[in-house]
Amino acid sequence: MPLADEIDAARIAAHGFAEDGEELVGVVPAEPASGERVYLCAFSCGEERRWLAVDGGGRPVGDRRLVRDAAAIAALCELAEESAGGGDVGELRTRLVELRLTENPEGIEDAEVAAAELQAAILEPPRVASPGYLDDIGVAATTLERALGGHGSPFAEAMKVGMGAAEELAVEIERGYKVALA
């Protein structure tokens, strides 16, 4: 089944858990481990946000570890997409072309290839947040940083800082989870 259809099925299943005044505002597919796909569903009612993860059969997920792992990988994948290559890989590629045409520094072609590979690694939605996807972005971002000749890794720094945000999301989801977690 195409991913868009899976997300629609999860949306329909989760909609049955909406309470009065709640609106289902998002569904994020995540696969924290191979074969363990879940759909993190966010509900909103004013300022309050509630959460539910459903499995491929539309059943609520009650495994605390699976929900936390899904939240963490979803947050880290989003952070990786937003921070790799400075956050706007298309703009970076344009600047690299301009630099090649005006100054043509040594290694610019390698940087252009690496930027194109990074842009290809960042998938358009819908996509599944997974460790493999996160690794693909990380490898491509590191290759680009090396091709640009920088010292240190802004991408790695952003990911380290983002670990806290991933944990905060997991705590938020647990706190506002719609069914009991074991």
N, C-alpha and C positions, 0 to 999 in steps of 0.2 A: 504494500500500500504506500503511495507517495506520502512524504512527510506532511505536506499540507493537509491531507486527509486524516492522518493520525492526529494532528493538532486539532482539527475540527471535531473529531470523535472525543478527544479529551475535553474539549470545551463543552460539548454537549453533556458528557458525563458529569463534569464539575458543576455545570449550571444547576443540576439537581440539588446541590448542596448550598446554593445561595439562600441567604436568609432575607427577610423583608428589608428592603432598602439597599441591599448589597448588589453591586454590579461586578460581574466577572470582567476584569480589565486586562488580563494578560495570561498567556500560556507559554511557558518556556520548556521545550524538550531538553532533557538532560540524560546522559548515560554515564553515571559516575564510575561504572565498571562494565566491562563487556557483557552485553546481554541483559543489563539491568536498566532499561529505559523507563523513565518516569517523566511526568509532565507537571511542572510546578505551576499552579494556578493561583493567581492573585485576585482577590476580591477587594473592592473598595466600598466604603460607606462613609461619606464625608471624609474626615481626616484619618479614620481608622482603616487599617489594612489587615486582612485576614488571608490565610493561605491554606491550600490543600494540594497535595501531590496525588495524582492518580496514575495507575499503571496502564499498560496497553489494553487491558480489558475494561478500563473505566472504573476500577475499584480504588477506593482510597488507600493510600499507602500509610501503614501504621508503624513501620520500622524507623525509629528515630535516626539510626545511623544512616540509612539509605536517604532519608529526607535531608539530613545535614550534608551528606556528601553531594547530593544533587544540587543543593543550594550553593555549596562552595565551588563546584566546577562551573556552574552557570555564571557565578559572579566573576570567577577568574577568567573565563573565556571572554566575557564582555569587557573586562579590564584590558585583556591582551589585545582585543580588536581595537579598543580606543587609544591605546598607548603605543602600539607597534609603529615604527617608522615616524614617530612624532605625532601620530594621531590622524594624519591626513596623507595617506600614501599617494593618492592621485596628485595632490599638490606637490609632494616631494618629487614625484616622477617628472612633473612639469619643470620644476626648478633644476633637476639634474640635466634635463635636455637643454635648457637655457645655458647652464654652466658648460656643458660640452660644446655648444655652439659658440660661446663667447670666449672661454678660456681653455677648454679642452685639457684639463689636468690629467695627469697619469692616473689610470685606474677608474676613470669615470664610466667606462663601458661596463666594468664589473659591478659598479654601484647601480647602474641602470638595470642590469639584469637582475640583481638581487632585489631591487625595489619592485620590479615586475613580478618576481616570484613571491614576494611578500603579499603583494596585492592579490595574487591568485590564491594564496593560502587563506586569506580572510574571506570566508564564504558569505554570500548574500543570504539574508533571512528568507525563508526559515532554514535553520540549521540546527544540529544537535550539539549541545555543549558536552564535550567529552575530553578525557585526558589526551587522547590521540590528536584531537583538533587543537587543543592547547599546545601540545608539543610541536605540531606543524607550524603554528604561528611563531612559537619561540625559536625554532630552528631558523625560520626565514628571517625573523627580526635580528637574530644574532649574526647571520650571514651578511645582512645589510649593514649592520653596525661595523663589522670587520671591514667590509668593502669601503665604507666611508672613512675608515682609519681612525675612528674615535677611540678615546681612552675611557675605560669603564663601559658600563652598559646602562643607558637610560631605561631601556626596556626591563632589564633585570631589577633595577631599582624600583620602577613602578610596580612590578609584580610583588616585590617584597613588601612595599607599603600597602599594596592591595590585599595582602593576606588578612590584615585587620578588617578591611571592609567585607571580605568574604565571610569572616567569622561573625561580624555584626549582622549580616543578612541571615545567616543560619540561626542566630539567636532570635532575630525578629520573626522568622518563620516559625520557630518552635513556640515562641510566646503567643503568636496569633494563629496557631494551627487549629483547624476546624474539628479534628477528631483526636482521640487519645493516641499518644505515641508510646510505644513500648521499647 
